[in-house]
Amino acid sequence: MKQFLVTLAVLTATLCTSAQTKDDPIVMTVNGVDVPRSEFEYSYNKNNTETVLDRKSLDEYVELFINYKLKVAAAAEERMDTSAAFIKEQQEYRTQQAEAYLVDSTFIEEQAREVYEQTAQRIGEDGLILVSHILLRLSQDADDAAQAAAKVRADSIYAALKAGADFAELARKVSQDPGSAAKGGQLPWIQKGQTIPDFERVAFSLQPGELSEPVLSAVGYHIIKMDERKQFEPYEFHRKSIIEWLNQRGITAAAKQSMGKKLAAQMGGDVTPQEALDKAEQELDAKYPDFHYLMKEFHDGSMLYEISNREVWDKAAKDEKGLEKFFKKHKKQYAYDEPVYRGIIVNCTTADVLEKVKKSVKGKKEAEWVQTIREQFNNDSTLQVKIIRGPFKAGKNKYADYYIFKTTQEQPEAIEGFPVVGVIGKLQKKGPDSYEDVRGAVTTDYQNYLEKEWVKVLRRKYTWTVYPDVLNTVNNHK
């Protein structure tokens, strides 16, 4: 099935190009493959929006696009799109993206309106209220003394509120409804039928700003403050949230079934809804240019990732000799603007432990120091050393400032239980001794170097032609 779709996509693209030559002229040809203006525009407009920090001019983008197409050509020559894993990934992505084109939007809209109308009917003319309350819990089997005490306390709080006490502050202190108390007593928006009848009856009788006397319900005494009341908003106000709610409950599957039935009815004969959907999916490339180019972009981008990883990213990360050679050749660009101490600061339990630590790492690579110290001096029952890793610059660490850079005369207080402090490493004044000291920066620069060299090879290997007359009409045609 996947191979059929891949073949169909290629055929569709060919037919599409042939049919669109007049209205969609060829802007360039790379390695014998024509690029229609619409494809270039899709890429240029998508990757060069106003939000992009490093926007490119049309001429600059042409060069980047040619490089991109050359890399894709190299990947295609290597048949990087023929593995089972690659084909599976492409099909899964296509199925995912096609979903939006194969659902009955009218069906979803009807369902959303039905949800809205049902909700609006439940809310009714009384609308919604936003209230805050202070709750004093009272068990239904409380004796007379407990009931009297609760009433006295409720009356006392009510009196304090009437005298000007802040409702939200009191709610946080005394309300026994933890959820609302943390919010100053405020509850979510309420419609009739959602709360305890005794509470609801009084709450809906209040006007904004009004405060109720203590109200006894099945859970205790409430003092209620009306914050706001409103009528249910129009459909458009809630449309987005209703559709999101429907999506979470699987409306897409039902909408796809509805679309399948409609398409099957249009096709007539013995076509089943699923067959109709399959046919519609096969026609998406020809019917929707943006979908076609999205699929092509993902296909080419996936190949580009694989070949770039092989030729540049992974190659640079693993090429130790290449990294070292590149570092030595460009060592000046990694020079420090201030001295850097490469090493560690060790906080030890005794001076004897410090000496043993220094001996344990002697002759070892810096990358091995921490693990060596942990294995020899720290175990499940004892902890003799605490380590602070570098590199260090002046002003960044109090121990480094005192023991290494001597920029402060006041000895910093040692870590409790580790009174002896020592440093192990080397002060580098001009720059790093090894690419390992700046491996991240060197790797990135080496990758950029490898990519530039690779592009040079590709530009010698493959041919390309840009058609200026068509290029000048990009984003400037009817």
PyMOL commands that set and color helices and strands:
alter all, ss='L'
color gray80, all
select helices_A, chain A and resi 2-20+37-47+58-77+84-101+105-123+144-162+167-174+178-181+197-203+235-248+251-267+273-282+284-287+289-318+320-329+331-334+351-361+366-377+398-403+435-461+468-471
alter helices_A, ss='H'
color red, helices_A
select strands_A, chain A and resi 26-30+33-36+128-137+215-217+220-230+340-348+385-389+420-428+464-466
alter strands_A, ss='S'
color yellow, strands_A
deselect
rebuild
show_as cartoon
